[in-house]
Amino acid sequence: MKKHDQIDDVLASLWEKNLPTLRERLDLLDRTASIAASGNLADEPRLEAYSIAHKLTGSLGMFGYQQGTDIARKIEQILKAPTPTQLTTLPALAKDLRTSLAAGL
C-alpha cells in the first residue's frame, strides 16, 4: 500500500470516528443561526457557535472540504463581532455549510 493511500485511509477513519461530533456541531450552528435570524443573539450561544465555527475552519480542509472551511470561516468572522444584518445571513451560511459536507455526512 502506498503512503498516500495509507494517509487517505487514516483520514477516512478519523472522519468516520468524528461524524457524530460533526453532526452535533452542525446542529448547534443550525440552531444558533435560527436564533440569529431574529437579529438578537445572546453572548453565550454566540460564543459557543463561534468556537465551533473556529474548530470547523481548522479541520474541514484537512479532510478535503475546502468549501466547508471557507464557509465556516465566514460564520466564524460574523460571530466574532456580529451586526444585526450579518446575523440574518447565518441561516443561509449554515445551510451552505451542511450542503458542502453532504457527501461525507
TORPA-4810 file (N, C-alpha, C, O; in nm, 3 decimals):
<nodes>
NODE_1_0.085_-0.118_0.000_0.000_0.000_0.000_0.089_0.124_0.000_0.185_0.133_0.077_M
NODE_2_0.058_0.218_-0.085_0.135_0.340_-0.095_0.107_0.431_0.025_0.000_0.426_0.085_K
NODE_3_0.205_0.513_0.057_0.193_0.604_0.171_0.071_0.695_0.155_0.000_0.721_0.253_K
NODE_4_0.047_0.744_0.034_-0.068_0.831_0.008_-0.199_0.759_0.041_-0.290_0.818_0.100_H
NODE_5_-0.207_0.631_0.003_-0.327_0.553_0.031_-0.344_0.531_0.181_-0.456_0.531_0.232_D
NODE_6_-0.233_0.512_0.251_-0.239_0.494_0.396_-0.292_0.621_0.463_-0.373_0.615_0.556_Q
NODE_7_-0.245_0.734_0.417_-0.292_0.862_0.472_-0.440_0.879_0.446_-0.515_0.918_0.536_I
NODE_8_-0.484_0.848_0.325_-0.626_0.856_0.292_-0.709_0.766_0.381_-0.817_0.804_0.426_D
NODE_9_-0.658_0.645_0.409_-0.730_0.551_0.495_-0.740_0.605_0.638_-0.845_0.593_0.702_D
NODE_10_-0.633_0.663_0.688_-0.633_0.721_0.823_-0.732_0.838_0.831_-0.808_0.849_0.926_V
NODE_11_-0.729_0.924_0.729_-0.821_1.038_0.728_-0.966_0.992_0.719_-1.054_1.047_0.786_L
NODE_12_-0.992_0.891_0.638_-1.129_0.838_0.627_-1.175_0.779_0.760_-1.290_0.796_0.799_A
NODE_13_-1.086_0.711_0.828_-1.118_0.654_0.958_-1.146_0.764_1.061_-1.240_0.754_1.139_S
NODE_14_-1.064_0.866_1.061_-1.085_0.979_1.152_-1.217_1.050_1.123_-1.289_1.088_1.215_L
NODE_15_-1.249_1.068_0.996_-1.374_1.132_0.957_-1.492_1.052_1.012_-1.582_1.109_1.074_W
NODE_16_-1.490_0.921_0.990_-1.599_0.835_1.037_-1.611_0.841_1.190_-1.721_0.849_1.244_E
NODE_17_-1.498_0.837_1.257_-1.496_0.841_1.403_-1.557_0.972_1.456_-1.625_0.972_1.558_K
NODE_18_-1.533_1.081_1.386_-1.577_1.211_1.433_-1.711_1.258_1.375_-1.755_1.369_1.404_N
NODE_19_-1.776_1.175_1.294_-1.905_1.214_1.235_-2.011_1.251_1.340_-2.081_1.351_1.321_L
NODE_20_-2.026_1.175_1.448_-2.128_1.216_1.547_-2.101_1.356_1.603_-2.195_1.435_1.620_P
NODE_21_-1.977_1.387_1.632_-1.941_1.519_1.683_-1.966_1.625_1.577_-2.018_1.732_1.607_T
NODE_22_-1.930_1.596_1.454_-1.952_1.691_1.345_-2.100_1.720_1.329_-2.140_1.836_1.314_L
NODE_23_-2.182_1.617_1.333_-2.327_1.636_1.320_-2.383_1.722_1.433_-2.468_1.808_1.411_R
NODE_24_-2.334_1.698_1.556_-2.377_1.780_1.670_-2.338_1.925_1.649_-2.416_2.016_1.678_E
NODE_25_-2.218_1.947_1.599_-2.171_2.083_1.576_-2.254_2.153_1.468_-2.289_2.270_1.482_R
NODE_26_-2.287_2.081_1.363_-2.370_2.139_1.258_-2.510_2.170_1.310_-2.568_2.273_1.276_L
NODE_27_-2.563_2.081_1.394_-2.695_2.105_1.453_-2.693_2.231_1.540_-2.785_2.311_1.536_D
NODE_28_-2.588_2.247_1.619_-2.577_2.365_1.704_-2.568_2.491_1.619_-2.630_2.592_1.651_L
NODE_29_-2.490_2.486_1.512_-2.481_2.603_1.423_-2.616_2.633_1.360_-2.652_2.750_1.344_L
NODE_30_-2.691_2.529_1.324_-2.825_2.550_1.268_-2.916_2.618_1.369_-2.987_2.713_1.336_D
NODE_31_-2.914_2.570_1.494_-2.999_2.630_1.598_-2.959_2.775_1.625_-3.044_2.862_1.638_R
NODE_32_-2.829_2.798_1.633_-2.781_2.934_1.656_-2.818_3.026_1.541_-2.857_3.140_1.562_T
NODE_33_-2.806_2.975_1.420_-2.841_3.056_1.303_-2.988_3.092_1.304_-3.025_3.203_1.266_A
NODE_34_-3.074_2.999_1.347_-3.217_3.027_1.355_-3.245_3.138_1.456_-3.326_3.228_1.431_S
NODE_35_-3.179_3.131_1.570_-3.194_3.237_1.671_-3.141_3.369_1.616_-3.202_3.474_1.634_I
NODE_36_-3.026_3.362_1.551_-2.961_3.483_1.500_-3.044_3.552_1.393_-3.034_3.674_1.375_A
NODE_37_-3.126_3.476_1.323_-3.206_3.534_1.215_-3.299_3.644_1.267_-3.340_3.732_1.192_A
NODE_38_-3.330_3.638_1.396_-3.413_3.743_1.456_-3.334_3.872_1.478_-3.391_3.976_1.509_S
NODE_39_-3.201_3.863_1.461_-3.116_3.980_1.480_-3.074_3.999_1.624_-3.008_4.097_1.657_G
NODE_40_-3.112_3.904_1.710_-3.080_3.916_1.852_-3.023_3.784_1.901_-3.096_3.686_1.916_N
NODE_41_-2.893_3.781_1.926_-2.827_3.659_1.969_-2.748_3.688_2.095_-2.658_3.773_2.094_L
NODE_42_-2.780_3.618_2.203_-2.710_3.637_2.331_-2.565_3.592_2.319_-2.530_3.512_2.232_A
NODE_43_-2.482_3.645_2.407_-2.339_3.616_2.401_-2.304_3.469_2.419_-2.217_3.418_2.348_D
NODE_44_-2.369_3.400_2.512_-2.332_3.261_2.539_-2.348_3.170_2.417_-2.253_3.102_2.380_E
NODE_45_-2.467_3.167_2.354_-2.478_3.082_2.234_-2.392_3.133_2.118_-2.343_3.054_2.039_P
NODE_46_-2.374_3.264_2.109_-2.289_3.320_2.003_-2.146_3.271_2.019_-2.082_3.230_1.922_R
NODE_47_-2.095_3.277_2.142_-1.957_3.236_2.165_-1.938_3.086_2.147_-1.833_3.041_2.100_L
NODE_48_-2.038_3.008_2.185_-2.030_2.863_2.163_-2.027_2.832_2.013_-1.948_2.750_1.968_E
NODE_49_-2.113_2.898_1.938_-2.116_2.878_1.793_-1.988_2.929_1.728_-1.937_2.869_1.634_A
NODE_50_-1.935_3.039_1.779_-1.808_3.091_1.730_-1.698_2.988_1.748_-1.620_2.963_1.656_Y
NODE_51_-1.692_2.927_1.865_-1.591_2.825_1.893_-1.604_2.706_1.798_-1.504_2.654_1.750_S
NODE_52_-1.726_2.665_1.772_-1.749_2.552_1.681_-1.709_2.589_1.539_-1.644_2.511_1.470_I
NODE_53_-1.748_2.708_1.495_-1.709_2.752_1.360_-1.557_2.758_1.348_-1.501_2.723_1.244_A
NODE_54_-1.491_2.802_1.454_-1.344_2.810_1.454_-1.284_2.669_1.439_-1.191_2.649_1.362_H
NODE_55_-1.338_2.574_1.513_-1.288_2.436_1.505_-1.310_2.378_1.365_-1.222_2.311_1.311_K
NODE_56_-1.427_2.406_1.308_-1.454_2.355_1.173_-1.363_2.421_1.070_-1.316_2.356_0.977_L
NODE_57_-1.338_2.550_1.087_-1.247_2.620_0.996_-1.110_2.552_0.996_-1.047_2.537_0.891_T
NODE_58_-1.067_2.510_1.114_-0.935_2.448_1.126_-0.926_2.304_1.082_-0.817_2.255_1.054_G
NODE_59_-1.040_2.234_1.075_-1.032_2.090_1.049_-1.088_2.044_0.915_-1.041_1.943_0.862_S
NODE_60_-1.185_2.111_0.860_-1.252_2.058_0.741_-1.159_2.047_0.620_-1.169_1.952_0.542_L
NODE_61_-1.070_2.142_0.604_-0.978_2.138_0.491_-0.889_2.014_0.493_-0.855_1.959_0.388_G
NODE_62_-0.853_1.970_0.613_-0.768_1.852_0.628_-0.837_1.729_0.568_-0.771_1.636_0.520_M
NODE_63_-0.971_1.730_0.571_-1.047_1.618_0.519_-1.090_1.639_0.374_-1.166_1.559_0.319_F
NODE_64_-1.043_1.746_0.313_-1.073_1.771_0.173_-1.196_1.856_0.149_-1.244_1.864_0.036_G
NODE_65_-1.247_1.919_0.251_-1.367_2.002_0.239_-1.329_2.150_0.245_-1.363_2.220_0.340_Y
NODE_66_-1.259_2.196_0.143_-1.213_2.334_0.141_-1.329_2.433_0.138_-1.324_2.537_0.204_Q
NODE_67_-1.433_2.401_0.062_-1.550_2.490_0.059_-1.612_2.500_0.199_-1.653_2.608_0.241_Q
NODE_68_-1.618_2.388_0.271_-1.668_2.389_0.408_-1.583_2.477_0.498_-1.635_2.549_0.582_G
NODE_69_-1.452_2.470_0.481_-1.361_2.556_0.557_-1.391_2.702_0.529_-1.397_2.783_0.622_T
NODE_70_-1.410_2.736_0.404_-1.436_2.876_0.366_-1.568_2.926_0.427_-1.575_3.039_0.476_D
NODE_71_-1.670_2.843_0.424_-1.800_2.882_0.479_-1.790_2.894_0.631_-1.841_2.989_0.690_I
NODE_72_-1.726_2.796_0.694_-1.709_2.801_0.840_-1.632_2.927_0.881_-1.662_2.987_0.984_A
NODE_73_-1.534_2.966_0.801_-1.457_3.088_0.829_-1.548_3.212_0.823_-1.536_3.302_0.906_R
NODE_74_-1.637_3.215_0.725_-1.732_3.328_0.716_-1.822_3.333_0.839_-1.846_3.440_0.895_K
NODE_75_-1.870_3.216_0.882_-1.955_3.209_1.001_-1.876_3.256_1.123_-1.925_3.334_1.204_I
NODE_76_-1.754_3.207_1.134_-1.668_3.246_1.246_-1.648_3.398_1.250_-1.659_3.459_1.356_E
NODE_77_-1.619_3.458_1.136_-1.595_3.602_1.131_-1.720_3.680_1.170_-1.711_3.781_1.240_Q
NODE_78_-1.834_3.634_1.126_-1.960_3.702_1.163_-1.984_3.691_1.313_-2.018_3.790_1.378_I
NODE_79_-1.966_3.572_1.368_-1.994_3.550_1.510_-1.894_3.620_1.601_-1.923_3.641_1.719_L
NODE_80_-1.779_3.654_1.549_-1.678_3.722_1.631_-1.730_3.857_1.678_-1.716_3.891_1.796_K
NODE_81_-1.788_3.934_1.589_-1.841_4.067_1.623_-1.956_4.098_1.528_-1.940_4.178_1.435_A
NODE_82_-2.072_4.037_1.550_-2.180_4.047_1.453_-2.257_4.179_1.459_-2.269_4.244_1.563_P
NODE_83_-2.306_4.215_1.343_-2.404_4.322_1.334_-2.539_4.254_1.312_-2.542_4.139_1.268_T
NODE_84_-2.650_4.321_1.341_-2.780_4.258_1.318_-2.799_4.211_1.173_-2.858_4.106_1.149_P
NODE_85_-2.749_4.288_1.078_-2.761_4.248_0.937_-2.683_4.121_0.909_-2.731_4.032_0.840_T
NODE_86_-2.562_4.112_0.964_-2.481_3.992_0.943_-2.548_3.869_1.005_-2.542_3.760_0.948_Q
NODE_87_-2.610_3.887_1.121_-2.676_3.774_1.188_-2.783_3.713_1.100_-2.805_3.592_1.104_L
NODE_88_-2.850_3.795_1.022_-2.958_3.741_0.936_-2.904_3.656_0.822_-2.981_3.584_0.758_T
NODE_89_-2.773_3.662_0.795_-2.714_3.580_0.689_-2.674_3.441_0.739_-2.645_3.353_0.658_T
NODE_90_-2.673_3.422_0.870_-2.625_3.294_0.924_-2.708_3.172_0.883_-2.649_3.068_0.857_L
NODE_91_-2.841_3.180_0.877_-2.914_3.059_0.834_-2.872_3.010_0.696_-2.855_2.889_0.675_P
NODE_92_-2.854_3.100_0.602_-2.811_3.059_0.468_-2.671_3.001_0.470_-2.643_2.902_0.402_A
NODE_93_-2.582_3.061_0.549_-2.445_3.009_0.558_-2.443_2.871_0.624_-2.370_2.783_0.581_L
NODE_94_-2.523_2.853_0.729_-2.530_2.722_0.795_-2.581_2.616_0.698_-2.532_2.503_0.696_A
NODE_95_-2.680_2.652_0.618_-2.732_2.559_0.517_-2.626_2.529_0.412_-2.608_2.413_0.373_K
NODE_96_-2.554_2.631_0.367_-2.447_2.611_0.269_-2.337_2.520_0.324_-2.282_2.437_0.252_D
NODE_97_-2.306_2.537_0.454_-2.203_2.455_0.516_-2.247_2.309_0.515_-2.170_2.221_0.476_L
NODE_98_-2.368_2.284_0.556_-2.418_2.147_0.559_-2.420_2.087_0.417_-2.385_1.971_0.398_R
NODE_99_-2.461_2.167_0.320_-2.464_2.121_0.180_-2.324_2.088_0.130_-2.305_1.989_0.058_T
NODE_100_-2.226_2.169_0.168_-2.088_2.144_0.122_-2.031_2.015_0.181_-1.937_1.958_0.126_S
NODE_101_-2.088_1.969_0.291_-2.040_1.848_0.357_-2.129_1.727_0.330_-2.101_1.617_0.379_L
NODE_102_-2.236_1.746_0.255_-2.339_1.643_0.238_-2.283_1.509_0.192_-2.329_1.404_0.238_A
NODE_103_-2.186_1.511_0.106_-2.131_1.384_0.055_-2.066_1.301_0.165_-2.063_1.178_0.158_A
NODE_104_-2.014_1.368_0.268_-1.947_1.297_0.376_-2.031_1.271_0.498_-1.986_1.205_0.592_G
NODE_105_-2.154_1.323_0.498_-2.239_1.304_0.615_-2.321_1.178_0.601_-2.400_1.146_0.691_L
</nodes>
